[in-house]
Amino acid sequence: MTDYETIVYVERESVARLMVTALQAHGFTPREITDGGLPGIGAGLTGKGLAIAVPTHEARDAQPLAEALLKDMLDR
């Protein structure tokens, strides 16, 4: 079983799905965002947002990319 590490939290599900796709395009293997949230609650029930997680051995390289992508997405 692969251990995953959260590299960034995002508030909206649409941004989370884009982040997963962008990380995959760069060769990383992030955990898929699962359906099952409540309508209108984009950040989940934790208050932190939706976790973007990658295998632990990828986290060191994926985190700076994810943070840069998220900054770019939110600045628009």
N, C-alpha and C positions, 0 to 999 in steps of 0.2 A: 504494500500500500504506500502511496506517495504522500509525504507530508507537505502541506501547503502553508504559505506564509502570506498574510495580508500585506499588500504593498501600498494601497491607497484606498480611501473611502470616497464614494461619490453619492450625491443626494438623489439624483434622478436615474430611473431605470434606463432611459434612453441613452444617457451618457455612459452608464455602466456597460451597456451592450456595445457601444462604439469603442469603448476602451478595450474590451475583450477582443474585438475584431482587429483593432490597431496593434495590440500586443501579439496576436497570432500572425499578423502580416510581417512582424519583425522577428518571427521565429520562436517566440515564447509560447508556452502552453498554459494559459490561464484557465482557472476553473470556470465553467460556464455559469451564467446567471440563471438561477432557476425561477420558474414562474411560481406563483402561489401567494404573492403579496396581496394586500388589500387595496382596492381601488382608491386612488387619491392619497395614498401614503407612500410617497416615493423614497423616503429615507429609511424605510424599515422601522422596526419598533425599538431599535437600540439607541436611536438618537445620533449615532455616528454616520449613518448612511449605509449604502450597500458596499460590502467589502469586495475588493478586487484582489484575488489571491492567485499566486503562481507557486509551482513547486519550490521548495526551500532552496534548492541548488541554483535556481534562476533568479531569486529575489534580489540579490545584490546588483545584478545588471538590469533587471526589469524596473526596479523602483525609480531610478532617475528618469528613465524614459516615460514611465506612467505619470510622474509628477509634471514633466514638461508638456506632455500631451494634454493633461487635465488643465494646466494653466492656459495653454493655447485654446482649448475648447471653451473655457469660461471667459476668456478675454474678448470673445467675439460677440 
